[in-house]
């Protein structure tokens, strides 16, 4: 009876996605199996998967090892040993199985190595060690090339980041750029990134990976705060600086101005510090804002489980709950309360906007000071390079200058964040009530909290009554 073997095929990169490389390997492996009178019962294919990177799991390789160990296959045919392993630890796992099952078959198309013999295993270890060194050398050369490209402000290739055209990474995609800027305005206005992520997922924005059911939160955050938006070149996630101490600019079109980008980055960082690990999700407009008129405890929104589409019943209510430490004696239908508060707040903000002009286009007053500090740092570095000062002198003078530079950059980011936030929040003055309720719930709450510190809901007494606006008391800031 013919021995049942598995054919293992792998290629590290398949940019076209057509699997032509692994298909050629499979043909050669099947031809070799026929010459050995073996029967290939399964092909284990790891296409576009590295065997050198330690954090990469090769699913088909792992399945092949399990099938070998359990006896589902009697051996392996591969095109070359380096298709199977480029890390010595992977080879040792394979050798361990051949130790447990001495009659296993092994063959490669390009050479004749027998993992069942001591000499064959020694030769395999030597070959994998050389393959590992070759991968290390290639990795070092690639990293050096990428650093050189980064220093020249050039792209390092790969798929176009979201916001730029797929056929030309240097040109902005107008639709994607509009989506990014709109999402950034929402972030400045108080909308959660999770809300933006959900909307993007539904609309197919953000270039989600094929097959993913839920776009990652950090993926959306990275898109909205990427230094590439202002043309900065990065290397290993850090903004790359030139010899003059200034960020290196890439050879692509920008989506944001510096002050827009810094404002968004500052808003995201501030929210992480203010709410570490906490969710800002809300379902109801006045949750956490409304308070009981009797005990002054915060009132939360509660869904009405008896509500059905088309019914006249209310969808939700605001209820003082004993569970949350309240008296449990005050409750109110949710929709009319929300609509009343929206009308009052929008009217108040329109009145304020008519008499108060918010300066949203001022320039930061310390721009020249920051520029001078950057020049001082560049001059110190150049003086050490030209041997005018020693390294010791440089290291004594540089830290203070760098601290001042970083403090000024942080102050500039805060300034533009507050400016852009005032601009975003000021847009509420032009909204109608219906447009207000079309906004994300976090944006609605930001608009309300811009005018109100709380809403007091007073008891209405027993029995069914008509909604009385006088029993809803806004507390203005």
C-alpha positions, -999 to +999 in steps of 0.1 A: +000+000+000+013+035-009+025+056+020+002+086+027+021+118+029+013+155+031+028+181+007+038+214+025+040+245+004+048+281+016+058+314+002+066+345+022+051+372+000+024+369-026+018+405-036-005+396-065-026+372-043-028+346-071-010+318-052+011+310-082+042+303-062+027+277-039+009+261-069+043+255-086+056+240-054+026+217-051+032+204-086+068+196-079+060+179-046+034+157-062+058+147-090+084+137-064+058+117-044+049+098-076+085+089-081+087+076-045+054+057-050+038+078-022+003+092-022-002+129-014-034+129+006-034+166+017-016+198+008-007+221+036-005+256+021+008+287+040+006+313+012+020+348+019+032+337+054+067+342+068+086+313+085+112+337+099+091+362+120+087+349+155+052+364+161+037+347+130+017+315+135+016+293+104-018+276+107-012+249+081+023+241+094+008+236+129-020+214+115+006+193+096+026+187+128-006+176+146-015+152+117+021+138+117+020+132+155-014+115+154-006+093+124-030+108+099-001+111+075+031+090+072+055+117+061+061+151+044+072+163+010+083+199+006+099+219-021+129+229+000+138+226+037+137+264+041+100+263+031+094+242+062+116+260+087+137+291+090+138+291+128+158+263+145+130+258+170+105+248+143+129+223+129+135+208+163+097+203+168+097+184+135+127+163+145+110+155+178+080+139+159+104+119+137+120+106+169+086+094+182+077+078+148+110+065+132+092+051+101+080+085+089+090+096+054+106+129+045+117+143+011+124+177-005+125+185-042+158+204-041+180+181-020+180+146-003+179+149+035+167+121+058+154+134+091+153+098+103+191+096+104+216+114+127+236+126+097+204+139+080+193+158+111+227+174+115+227+185+079+192+198+083+202+218+114+231+234+095+209+243+065+182+259+087+209+278+106+222+292+073+186+300+061+180+318+094+212+339+090+201+347+054+168+359+067+185+380+094+208+395+067+179+403+044+160+418+073+189+440+082+193+452+046+155+459+043+155+479+075+185+499+063+168+506+030+135+516+047+155+540+070+172+555+039+138+560+022+124+575+054+153+600+057+146+610+021+109+615+028+099+587+004+073+560+009+084+525+016+057+508-005+029+486+005-009+492+003-019+529+003-029+542+038-066+552+041-069+588+029-048+583-002-055+569-036-048+532-041-033+538-075-010+567-063+000+568-027+011+605-030-023+618-040-052+623-016-084+604-021-111+632-017-138+610-003-116+593+022-100+626+032-135+641+038-144+611+060-113+615+081-118+653+086-154+648+095-145+621+120-118+644+135-144+672+139-166+647+157-137+637+181-132+674+189-169+677+196-169+648+220-179+618+199-163+586+209-139+568+185-160+537+191-191+555+176-171+565+146-157+530+142-193+516+142-204+541+115-173+535+094-179+497+096-215+501+084-204+525+056-174+505+045-149+533+053-114+530+068-102+501+046-112+473+070-094+440+064-112+415+043-133+391+064-132+412+096-166+415+113-156+444+135-130+471+128-104+475+155-107+506+177-069+513+175-071+511+137-095+540+136-076+560+162-044+555+142-060+568+110-073+599+127-040+607+145-014+595+120+015+619+114+012+612+077-019+634+077+004+665+080+031+650+058+055+638+085+076+608+077+077+581+105+100+552+111+090+524+135+060+545+146+081+576+155+083+609+137+117+610+120+137+642+125+163+656+101+197+669+109+181+703+116+159+688+143+127+693+123+104+665+112+111+651+078+083+658+053+071+631+030+066+635-008+028+631-006-002+655-003-014+665+032-049+660+046-046+682+077-029+714+087-005+711+117-029+729+141-058+706+130-038+675+135-023+686+169-057+695+181-071+660+174-040+642+189-043+663+220-081+656+223-075+618+220-046+619+245-066+640+270-096+617+268-073+586+275-059+604+306-093+616+318-111+583+313-085+555+315-101+522+305-137+536+309-164+536+283-181+569+274-210+552+258-245+566+265-279+556+253-300+585+265-294+622+263-298+631+299-283+600+316-259+614+342-271+649+336-307+648+349-312+647+387-342+639+409-361+670+422-365+653+456-332+636+465-310+652+439-296+618+429-285+614+392-313+599+371-306+573+344-326+564+313-344+531+313-358+513+283-396+505+283-397+467+276-434+470+267-428+494+238-434+481+203-429+498+170-460+518+161-473+519+196-481+551+215-461+540+245-429+558+254-396+540+244-378+550+275-382+570+308-359+589+332-364+572+366-349+579+400-337+544+410-334+530+445-307+507+431-285+538+423-291+553+458-321+574+449-356+577+464-374+560+436-402+585+436-396+606+405-399+594+369-407+611+335-413+601+299-380+604+280-388+618+246-406+651+255-380+659+282-352+654+257-369+675+231-376+703+255-340+704+267-327+704+231-349+733+221-338+754+252-301+746+247-301+754+210-320+786+215-296+797+243-266+789+221-280+808+191-286+838+214-250+836+228-235+832+193-253+864+182-236+886+208-204+867+214-178+860+186-156+831+195-121+837+182-113+805+164-086+816+140-060+831+164-024+822+160-005+807+190+015+835+206+047+815+212+053+802+177+085+822+173+098+810+207+093+774+197+110+781+163+140+796+181+143+767+205+143+743+175+171+763+159+191+763+191+189+725+193+200+722+156+229+746+162+241+726+192+240+693+173+259+709+144+285+724+167+292+690+182+294+675+147+319+701+136+339+696+168+333+732+180+320+717+213+325+683+230+299+656+234+299+662+271+291+699+266+264+690+242+248+666+267+248+692+294+231+719+272+207+697+251+183+682+277+170+716+290+164+728+254+146+695+245+124+698+276+115+734+267+108+723+231+085+695+242+066+717+267+061+743+240+048+717+216+024+704+242+011+739+249+006+746+212-013+713+208-036+723+238-041+758+223-052+745+189-073+717+205-093+743+225-096+765+195-109+736+173-132+724+200-148+759+204-152+759+166-169+725+166-191+733+195-201+766+181-216+749+151-245+738+173-260+773+171-271+766+135-287+732+142-325+726+141-339+702+168-343+674+143-307+678+131-296+678+167-312+644+173-295+630+142-261+636+158-242+609+177-254+607+214-220+619+227-221+650+205-257+657+217-245+655+253-215+678+246-238+704+232-261+701+263-232+703+288-219+733+270-249+752+283-262+732+313-246+717+343-277+697+352-315+692+346-337+689+377-368+667+371-395+675+397-423+651+408-455+654+389-478+638+414-500+607+411-520+597+381-516+602+344-509+638+335-501+658+305-464+667+301-456+699+320-425+717+309-424+737+342-415+705+361-382+702+341-358+728+354-325+734+335-295+745+356-276+769+333-238+773+335 
